[in-house]
Amino acid sequence: MKLFEQINILAEFCGMRDVSALTQSELNNTFGFKRADVMVLFGGSILAGGDILAEAIKNQIAKTYLIVGGAGHTTETLRIKMNEIYPGINTKNLSEAEIFNKYINLRYNLSADYLESESTNCGNNITLMLKLLDENKISYKNIILAQDATMQRRMYAGLTKYRPEILAINYATYQAKIVDKDSELVYDTNILGMWNVERYVNLLLGEIPRLTDDVNGYGPNGKNFIAHVDIPLKVQEAFEFVSKFYKVRQAIKV
């Protein structure tokens, strides 16, 4: 087995996309409607998620747009990347939602309809998002979820736990592919704000124990933060192989 191929198996499993592009035609072809009720960008994403949201707004693929995210383990990286692109912006005390909204405003002159800036992890990303929708009396039968590719499946499982009747449409904010170039693992393309390879692999590895529905996982048989997730054998095997070379990010919070 080749290490980069096993990493890509983990990436494909975690980084779900239910449509090939965020366009009205793709939504219509796949789900039978041109506009979703809600689209949510989660602040755990790399900065490229802002470009995904901006594209979605331009394509009018939803009726309401949200950005959800306070401060968590990915926030400081996001602040640093934002400062690299816009040095004049003080991001020190900004939430993830505020950073992304500033980014799409500065780059595209666009803004989300609502910001949720209190959540600190994937679990309350979902619960506080649902609270915001309820408080603002926003009716919805479907939601497009856009999260960092490493955490997309967990976000989907979180919404499924709390609102199983809602159609959740996955669109991970990027699709990264690892290749072996001169005996070094690198990305096959440049992605704005992308994690370094080691951090990326650490994040992927950390998802598998969280998604595994046992006493140590986040599913119903464990902490019960998310709905049950089936882990295919090839994903389990990829996890075991890759974890021989990289550390697994330990679960502290959901």
C-alpha positions as CSV (number, residue, x, y, z in Angstrom):
1,M,0.0,0.0,0.0
2,K,1.2,3.5,-0.8
3,L,0.8,6.1,2.0
4,F,-0.6,8.9,-0.2
5,E,-3.2,6.6,-1.6
6,Q,-4.4,5.6,1.9
7,I,-4.5,9.3,2.9
8,N,-6.7,10.0,-0.1
9,I,-9.1,7.2,0.9
10,L,-9.6,8.9,4.2
11,A,-10.1,12.3,2.5
12,E,-12.7,10.9,0.1
13,F,-14.6,9.4,3.0
14,C,-14.6,12.5,5.2
15,G,-15.0,15.2,2.5
16,M,-18.5,14.4,1.2
17,R,-20.0,16.3,-1.8
18,D,-23.5,15.4,-3.0
19,V,-23.3,17.6,-6.1
20,S,-20.5,18.2,-8.5
21,A,-20.9,22.0,-8.3
22,L,-23.1,24.6,-6.4
23,T,-25.3,25.6,-9.3
24,Q,-29.0,25.7,-9.8
25,S,-28.8,23.1,-12.6
26,E,-26.8,20.7,-10.5
27,L,-29.3,21.0,-7.6
28,N,-32.2,20.5,-9.9
29,N,-30.6,17.5,-11.6
30,T,-29.8,15.8,-8.3
31,F,-32.6,16.9,-6.0
32,G,-35.4,18.3,-8.2
33,F,-35.2,21.9,-7.0
34,K,-33.0,24.8,-8.1
35,R,-32.6,26.6,-4.8
36,A,-32.1,25.2,-1.3
37,D,-33.8,26.7,1.6
38,V,-30.6,27.4,3.5
39,M,-26.9,27.2,2.9
40,V,-24.4,27.2,5.9
41,L,-20.7,27.7,5.8
42,F,-19.0,26.5,8.9
43,G,-16.0,28.4,10.3
44,G,-13.9,25.3,10.8
45,S,-13.1,25.5,7.1
46,I,-10.0,26.9,5.5
47,L,-10.3,30.3,3.9
48,A,-11.2,28.8,0.5
49,G,-14.6,28.1,2.1
50,G,-15.3,31.8,1.7
51,D,-14.9,31.5,-2.1
52,I,-17.3,28.6,-2.1
53,L,-19.9,30.6,-0.2
54,A,-19.4,33.6,-2.5
55,E,-19.8,31.4,-5.6
56,A,-23.0,30.0,-4.1
57,I,-24.5,33.4,-3.4
58,K,-23.7,34.6,-6.9
59,N,-25.3,31.4,-8.3
60,Q,-28.4,32.0,-6.1
61,I,-28.5,28.4,-5.0
62,A,-30.2,29.1,-1.6
63,K,-32.8,31.4,-0.2
64,T,-30.9,32.1,3.1
65,Y,-27.1,32.1,3.8
66,L,-25.5,31.6,7.2
67,I,-22.0,31.5,8.5
68,V,-21.5,29.6,11.7
69,G,-18.5,29.6,13.9
70,G,-17.1,31.2,17.1
71,A,-13.6,30.2,18.2
72,G,-12.2,26.7,18.2
73,H,-9.1,24.7,17.4
74,T,-8.9,25.9,13.8
75,T,-9.6,29.6,14.5
76,E,-6.1,30.9,14.9
77,T,-5.0,29.4,11.6
78,L,-7.9,31.1,9.9
79,R,-6.9,34.5,11.5
80,I,-3.3,34.1,10.3
81,K,-4.4,33.3,6.7
82,M,-6.8,36.2,6.7
83,N,-4.0,38.6,7.8
84,E,-1.7,37.3,5.1
85,I,-4.2,38.3,2.4
86,Y,-5.6,41.4,4.1
87,P,-2.9,42.7,6.5
88,G,-4.9,45.7,7.4
89,I,-7.6,43.7,9.1
90,N,-7.3,43.1,12.8
91,T,-8.6,39.6,13.3
92,K,-7.4,39.2,16.9
93,N,-10.9,39.0,18.5
94,L,-13.0,38.1,15.5
95,S,-15.0,35.0,15.4
96,E,-14.7,32.6,12.5
97,A,-18.1,33.8,11.2
98,E,-17.0,37.4,11.3
99,I,-13.7,36.6,9.6
100,F,-15.4,34.8,6.7
101,N,-18.0,37.5,6.3
102,K,-15.3,40.2,6.2
103,Y,-13.5,38.1,3.6
104,I,-16.4,37.7,1.2
105,N,-17.3,41.4,1.7
106,L,-13.8,42.6,0.9
107,R,-13.2,40.2,-2.0
108,Y,-16.7,39.9,-3.5
109,N,-18.8,42.7,-1.9
110,L,-21.1,40.1,-0.6
111,S,-22.4,39.2,2.9
112,A,-24.2,36.4,4.6
113,D,-27.7,36.9,5.9
114,Y,-27.0,35.7,9.4
115,L,-23.9,35.1,11.5
116,E,-23.6,32.7,14.5
117,S,-20.5,33.6,16.5
118,E,-20.8,31.7,19.7
119,S,-20.3,28.0,18.8
120,T,-16.9,26.5,19.6
121,N,-17.1,23.0,18.2
122,C,-18.9,20.8,15.6
123,G,-21.6,19.9,18.1
124,N,-22.8,23.3,19.0
125,N,-22.1,24.5,15.5
126,I,-25.2,22.5,14.7
127,T,-27.3,23.2,17.8
128,L,-26.7,26.9,17.7
129,M,-27.3,27.0,14.0
130,L,-30.7,25.4,14.5
131,K,-31.5,27.8,17.3
132,L,-30.7,30.7,15.1
133,L,-32.9,29.4,12.3
134,D,-35.8,28.8,14.8
135,E,-35.4,32.2,16.5
136,N,-35.5,34.0,13.1
137,K,-38.5,31.9,12.0
138,I,-36.7,30.6,8.9
139,S,-38.6,27.6,7.5
140,Y,-36.5,25.0,5.8
141,K,-36.8,21.4,4.5
142,N,-33.3,21.2,3.2
143,I,-29.9,22.7,4.1
144,I,-26.6,22.8,2.2
145,L,-23.7,22.1,4.6
146,A,-20.3,23.4,3.6
147,Q,-17.5,22.5,6.1
148,D,-13.8,21.8,5.9
149,A,-13.4,18.6,4.0
150,T,-11.9,16.8,7.0
151,M,-15.0,17.5,9.1
152,Q,-17.8,17.4,6.5
153,R,-19.1,13.9,7.3
154,R,-19.2,14.6,11.0
155,M,-21.1,17.8,10.4
156,Y,-23.6,15.8,8.3
157,A,-23.9,13.2,11.1
158,G,-24.5,16.0,13.6
159,L,-27.4,17.5,11.7
160,T,-28.8,14.0,11.0
161,K,-29.0,13.4,14.8
162,Y,-30.9,16.6,15.6
163,R,-33.0,17.0,12.4
164,P,-33.2,13.6,10.7
165,E,-36.3,14.8,8.7
166,I,-34.2,17.5,7.0
167,L,-32.5,16.9,3.7
168,A,-28.9,17.7,4.3
169,I,-26.8,18.4,1.2
170,N,-23.1,18.0,1.6
171,Y,-20.6,20.2,-0.2
172,A,-17.1,20.0,1.4
173,T,-15.3,23.3,0.9
174,Y,-12.4,21.7,-1.0
175,Q,-11.2,18.5,-2.5
176,A,-7.6,17.9,-1.9
177,K,-5.5,15.1,-3.4
178,I,-2.1,14.0,-2.0
179,V,0.6,12.9,-4.4
180,D,4.1,11.6,-4.0
181,K,6.6,13.9,-5.7
182,D,10.3,13.0,-5.4
183,S,9.5,11.0,-2.2
184,E,7.7,13.9,-0.6
185,L,3.9,14.1,0.0
186,V,2.4,17.2,-1.5
187,Y,-0.9,18.5,-2.8
188,D,-1.6,18.1,-6.5
189,T,-3.0,21.6,-6.7
190,N,-2.9,24.9,-4.7
191,I,-5.9,25.6,-2.4
192,L,-6.3,28.9,-0.6
193,G,-5.4,28.7,3.1
194,M,-4.8,24.9,2.9
195,W,-3.4,23.1,5.9
196,N,0.2,21.9,5.7
197,V,0.2,18.2,4.9
198,E,1.0,17.0,8.4
199,R,-1.9,19.0,9.9
200,Y,-4.3,17.9,7.2
201,V,-3.5,14.2,7.8
202,N,-3.7,14.7,11.6
203,L,-7.2,16.2,11.1
204,L,-8.3,13.3,8.8
205,L,-7.0,10.7,11.3
206,G,-8.8,12.4,14.2
207,E,-12.1,12.0,12.4
208,I,-12.2,8.2,12.2
209,P,-12.3,7.5,16.0
210,R,-14.8,10.3,16.4
211,L,-17.1,8.8,13.7
212,T,-16.7,5.2,14.8
213,D,-19.8,4.2,16.7
214,D,-18.3,2.6,19.8
215,V,-17.8,3.6,23.4
216,N,-15.0,6.0,22.5
217,G,-16.7,7.6,19.5
218,Y,-19.2,10.3,19.1
219,G,-22.1,8.1,17.9
220,P,-25.1,6.7,19.8
221,N,-23.0,4.0,21.4
222,G,-20.5,6.5,22.7
223,K,-20.9,10.2,23.5
224,N,-24.1,10.4,21.4
225,F,-23.1,13.7,19.8
226,I,-23.9,12.5,16.2
227,A,-26.0,10.0,14.3
228,H,-24.6,6.5,13.6
229,V,-21.9,6.4,10.8
230,D,-20.8,3.2,9.0
231,I,-17.1,3.1,8.5
232,P,-16.2,0.9,5.4
233,L,-13.5,-1.7,5.9
234,K,-11.2,0.1,3.4
235,V,-11.4,3.3,5.4
236,Q,-10.7,1.4,8.6
237,E,-7.7,-0.2,7.0
238,A,-6.5,3.1,5.6
239,F,-6.7,4.6,9.1
240,E,-4.7,1.8,10.6
241,F,-2.0,2.2,7.9
242,V,-1.7,6.0,8.0
243,S,-1.7,6.1,11.8
244,K,1.6,4.3,11.7
245,F,3.2,7.4,10.1
246,Y,1.2,10.2,11.7
247,K,-0.2,11.1,15.1
248,V,-4.0,10.8,15.6
249,R,-5.6,14.0,16.9
250,Q,-7.2,13.1,20.2
251,A,-10.9,13.8,20.9
252,I,-11.4,16.4,23.6
253,K,-14.7,18.0,22.5
254,V,-17.2,17.2,19.9
